[in-house]
Amino acid sequence: MSEIGFESCDPRFDRYILGNAPIELLATGLRWIEGLVWMGDWNCLLFQDLPRDRTMMWSETAGLSVWRFPSGQANGQARDRNGRIVFCSNRERAVCRVEHDGRISVLADRFEGRRLNSPNDLVVKSDGSIWFTDPVYGISNDYEGERQASEIRPGVYRLDPDTGALDLVSDAFEGPNGIAFSPDERRLYVAETGDQTKPDPTQVLRVFDVAADGRTLQGIRDFAKVSPGYTDGMAIDEDGNIWSSAGDGVHCLSPDGQLLGRIRLPATVSNLCFGGSPHLNRLFIGVSHSLYAVFLNRRGARWP
């Protein structure tokens, strides 16, 4: 079990740490946390208790409560440019949206006539397009979804929610997982967590350059390898640093892939996000079955 605390690996990391801001345990007793998203206008955090098929809400004033049940075994989620929740559903094998009146709309569940596998994580670009990963993890067992046959190889997609057009932007992954843009949207980071049926799956954080058209990718390359564990979810700060999940907590990576420091936590981190109103300077962290948070001397990225 890791000791809770900060570990600086580069002097640049020291300025991110607030000496009087503790790493706080906010809630525990969850089964597996995913899909953290900050709701600034609600002043609360939404996240998934994935195996229990429910979306949870946490706020400073009210604590922990159930926001939506059943959730469709929702996984990654984000807000679109109109403030609606867009989420990946393991059960529906789809990308869905919670409308303002509470209705659930399916935005994409097939590509070229074949069912998607189990969309895992997504990010909404400033032009409104939704970029998501589609590994087989949610259909490989009955714990986080339902065991079913795959009809299509894993991939990374771009979805236009207005037209429904779905484009495969990369199939160079065995298990694409977390996904995030750099603050200027010139880079797209995608976590490769590999084929989990193999004894030694490929696990590395990769990066693409976003082409001038804003719709296609080029120049794929390995960006960083997190150890112990691997990059699952990630959060981006205002400087373009990547705060990555890891087996021993959170690893902070510079825009050139250097390890700056760690937040050591007692279990594997699954996902994380910046939040806290009004500054986005609080990092919320899903640590297996528990929710942690810490205030940092850095703000989360605000996209164009």
N, C-alpha and C positions, 0 to 999 in steps of 0.2 A: 504494500500500500504506500503510495507516495505521500510525502509530507506536504501539507497545503502551504503554498507560499510562492514567491517570485524567485526566478533564477535568471540573472542577467548574463548573457553570453557576448554582449557587445555594448560598449558605453552608450550607444544611441538608445538602448532600451531603458536606461535608468531614468530618463526624463519622462517616460510614460507612466511611471509608478508614483502614486500618491501615498506618501508614508503614513497618513492617518486614515486611509480608506481600506477597510478590511475586506477580505474575500468572504462573502456572506452566503450562508445556506438559506435559501428562500423556501424550499419545499422538498419533500422527499416522499417515498412510497409509490412512485411511478414505476412502470415496468420498463419503458424505453422511450426516451424523449427524442423528438425530431421536430423539424419545421418551425423554429422560433422566428417570430416576426413581431416587431414593435408597432403598436397602434398609437401613434402620437396624439391624435384627436380624442382617443378614448383614455389615454394615459395608462395603458396596460400592455401586457405581453400576452400573445397567443402562442400556443405550442401544442404539439401532439403527444398524447400518451398512446403511442401507436398500437401496441398489442391489445390495449383495452378499447380501441376503436372510438376514441373520444378526443376532441379538441379542448384543451384547457385554457383558462384565463387566469393570469396572476396580476394583481395590482397592489401598490403600496398600502392602500387603504382597506381593501377587502380581502387580501390574501388570495388563496387558491379556490377556484370553482370550475365547474364544467360549463363550457360555452356551447358546444355542439356535440350531440350524441344521437345516433351513431354518426361517425365522421366519414364513412366510406373507407375506413382505415387510411385516412389521409396521412401524407408524408410531408415533403417540402411544400412551403407556401410562401407567398409574397403578396404585396398590394399592387394593384394596377394603377394607371394614371388617374382613374376615377375613384380611387379609394376602396375598391372592392377586393376581397380576398380571392386570389387565384391559388389553387392547390393541386397537388398530385394525389391521385387516389389509387392505392394498391388494389382495392376491391373492384373498382370499375375499370381498372387498367386504362386510366384516362387523366387528362388535365381538365379540371373543372373550375367553376367560378361561383362564388356566393354572391348573388345579386343583392341590391340594396333592400329588396323586400324579403330576403331570406331564401328565395328559390335557388336551387342548384342547377346550373347550366353545364352541360358537357361541351367543352370547346374542342377537344380532339381525343379520339380513341382508336383511330385506325390510320395507317399509312399505306397508300396504294392497295387498299382493300383488305389488308391484314391487320389484326389486332395489335396494338402496342403491347409491350410486355408489362411493365409496372413503372410508369413515370415516377421518378424518385425525388428530384430537386429541380427548382426552376428559379429564374430571375427575369424581371420585367425591365426591358431596355427603355430609354427615354422616348423612343418613337412608339411605344406601346406594345411592341412585339414581345412575345414570351419565348424564352429559350429554356429548354428542359432536357434532362437526361432520362434515358429509358433502359435501365439494366433489367435483369430477370429476377432480382432479389425478392420482389413482392409476390412472385408466382412460384418461388422455389420451395415454399413451406407454408404451413397453415398457421403460423404464429403471428406474422405481420401482414398476412393476406390470405390467399388460397392457392394451394398447389395446383398448377395448371400447365398445359403445354405452351411453349413459346412458338409463335408464328413468324417471328422476325428477329433478325440479329440486333444486339444492343446498338444504340446510337444516340446522337445528340441532335436535337431538332430546333428549328425556329418556327414559331406559330404566329400568324397574323390573325388576331382575334376578330377583326372586323370582317375579313373575307373568308376565314377558315382555312386559308392556304397553309399547308404544312410542308416544310422543306427539311430534308435530312442534310445537316451541315457537316457531320462527321460520323463515320462508322469505324474509326480507328481505335475503338475501345472494346475490351472484353466486359468491363463493368463500370460504365460511367456513373459517377455519383454526384458529389457536390459541384456547384457551378456558381460563378460570380464574375462580374465585370470589374475592370479597373475603374477608378473614378472618372476618367475621361472616355471610357468605353472603347478604347483602342485595343484593349486586350480582353480575352475571355479565358478564365481559368476553369479547368475541368479536372476533377479528381478521378483518377483511374484506381478502382479498388479490386478489379480483376475478376477472374472466374473462380468463385469460391469453392468449386468442386476440385480444383487443382491443389496439390500439396504446397505449392509455392506460387500463389497468384501474383501477377504484376500489380504493384501498388506504388503509384507515383502521382504527384501533382503535375499536370501538364498545362501549357499555355499556348494560345493561338493569338495571332494578330488578326484584328477585325479589318477586313478589306474596306476600301474607300466607299463601296456601295452601302456599307453598314449592314449587309445582309449575309455575307459569306465570310469564310474563315480561310486563313492561309498561315504557313510557317509554323506548324505544330512542332513543339519541342518539349522535352522534360524540363520542368522548372525547379522542383525540389522534391526530396524524398524525406518524409517525416518518419522518425523512429524514436521510441517504440510506437507501434501502431501504424496508422496511416491517416492521410487526409480524408475525412468524410465530409463534414460541413465546414464552411469557412465564412469569415466576415472581413470586410475591407474597411480600413480607416481612411481618414482624410489625406494622409500622406501616401496612400497606395500600398501600405503594408497589408499583408495577408495574415489574419489570425486564424490558424488552422487547428482543427481537432486533432488529437493524438492519443496514444495509449496511456500517457502519463499526465494529460492535461491539455493545455493550449500552447501551441508554438507560434511565436510571432516571427514572420518572415518578411524581409525587406523586399522592395520591388525588384531587386536583382537576385532574389532567392537566398540571401544570407539569413541564417538563424540569428535573430537579435536577442531572444530570450524566451522564457517559458513561464506559464502560470501552472504550477504543479497542483494537481487535484487527485482525490483518492480513488478514482476509477476512470475508465475510458470515456472520453468526451465524444459525443455523437454530432452535435451541432451547436451553433452559437449565433448571436446577432448583437449589433449595437442598438441601444435604445436609451430611454430616459428622456423626459421632456424638461426643457426644450433643446438640450445641447447634444443629445445622442452620445454622451460620454460614459455610459454605463454598459459594460459588456455582460450580457446574459448568456449563460453556459449550461447546456444540457449534459450532465455528467451521469450517464447510464440511467439510474432511477431517481436522480436528484437534480434540482434546479439551483444553480449558484449564480452570483452576480458580483461584479466589482466595478467601482468607479475608476476610470483611468484619466490620465492627463492627455488624452487624445479623444477626438470625436470620430464617430463613424462617418463614412463617405456619404455625401449627398449628391445624387446623380443629376445630370443636367436636366 
